[in-house]
Amino acid sequence: MADISKLKKATRLGSPPPISEASQNLDAPEVAPAPPAAPLITATRIDARSSRKTNRTQQFATRVTPEWDNRIREIAQREGLLLTEVLEKALDAYEKLLAQR
């Protein structure tokens, strides 16, 4: 049989600190972190999802640059349109331009 009396008892963490040295973070009020610094483009994104029902059901997703996104959202806000309506008008104008050639 193995003699384990000579083995050292593992003390990994040691004794805990006294209460006076413990952090008081549980007693502190919760404070939200500060928001990150504003990006260079400061246009406010407009959420038009709840503005009105359109009966459009086909989803269309793509990746665009932040500058393009800001430009189309500014147009939509200025004209009082949904983003999809701006895109529809742009497509109509493009097709009309092609038909004139």
C-alpha positions in Angstrom: 0.0 0.0 0.0 1.2 3.5 -0.8 2.4 5.8 2.0 0.5 9.1 1.5 1.5 10.6 4.8 4.5 12.3 3.2 2.5 14.0 0.5 1.9 17.7 0.9 -1.6 19.0 1.3 -2.5 21.1 -1.7 -3.5 24.6 -0.7 -4.3 26.3 -4.0 -6.1 29.4 -3.0 -5.1 30.1 0.6 -7.4 31.6 3.1 -9.9 34.2 2.0 -9.3 37.9 2.8 -11.0 39.4 5.7 -14.4 41.1 5.1 -12.8 44.5 5.6 -10.7 43.9 2.5 -13.4 42.5 0.3 -14.9 44.5 -2.5 -18.0 46.5 -1.8 -19.3 46.3 -5.3 -22.5 44.5 -4.3 -23.5 47.5 -2.2 -22.8 50.0 -5.0 -25.6 51.1 -7.3 -25.8 49.7 -10.8 -24.6 52.2 -13.4 -24.8 51.6 -17.1 -21.5 52.0 -19.0 -21.0 55.1 -21.0 -22.0 54.8 -24.6 -19.1 54.4 -27.1 -17.8 57.5 -28.9 -20.0 58.6 -31.8 -18.9 57.5 -35.2 -17.7 60.0 -37.8 -21.1 59.8 -39.5 -23.6 61.2 -37.1 -26.8 60.8 -39.0 -29.6 59.3 -36.8 -31.0 56.1 -38.0 -34.7 56.2 -38.5 -36.8 53.2 -37.6 -39.7 53.2 -40.0 -40.9 49.7 -39.2 -43.9 51.0 -37.3 -44.8 54.0 -39.4 -47.4 52.2 -41.5 -48.5 48.9 -42.9 -47.4 48.3 -46.5 -48.4 44.7 -47.2 -44.9 44.0 -48.5 -43.9 40.5 -47.6 -40.8 39.7 -49.7 -37.6 40.3 -47.8 -34.7 42.0 -49.6 -31.4 42.4 -47.8 -28.0 43.7 -49.0 -24.8 45.2 -47.7 -24.1 48.9 -48.3 -21.6 51.4 -47.1 -22.5 53.6 -44.1 -22.4 56.7 -46.4 -24.9 55.1 -48.8 -27.1 54.1 -45.9 -27.1 57.6 -44.5 -27.9 59.1 -47.9 -30.9 56.9 -48.6 -32.2 57.4 -45.0 -31.9 61.2 -45.3 -33.8 61.1 -48.6 -36.6 58.9 -47.1 -36.9 61.2 -44.1 -36.9 64.3 -46.2 -39.6 63.0 -48.6 -41.6 61.2 -45.9 -41.2 57.8 -47.5 -40.2 54.4 -46.4 -36.8 53.1 -47.5 -38.5 50.6 -49.8 -40.4 53.4 -51.5 -37.2 55.3 -52.2 -35.7 52.1 -53.7 -38.9 51.5 -55.8 -38.8 55.1 -57.1 -35.0 54.7 -57.9 -35.7 51.5 -59.8 -38.6 53.2 -61.7 -36.3 56.1 -62.6 -33.5 53.8 -63.7 -35.9 51.7 -65.9 -37.3 55.0 -67.4 -33.7 56.1 -68.2 -32.9 52.8 -69.9 -36.1 53.0 -72.0 -35.0 56.4 -73.3 -31.8 55.1 -74.7 
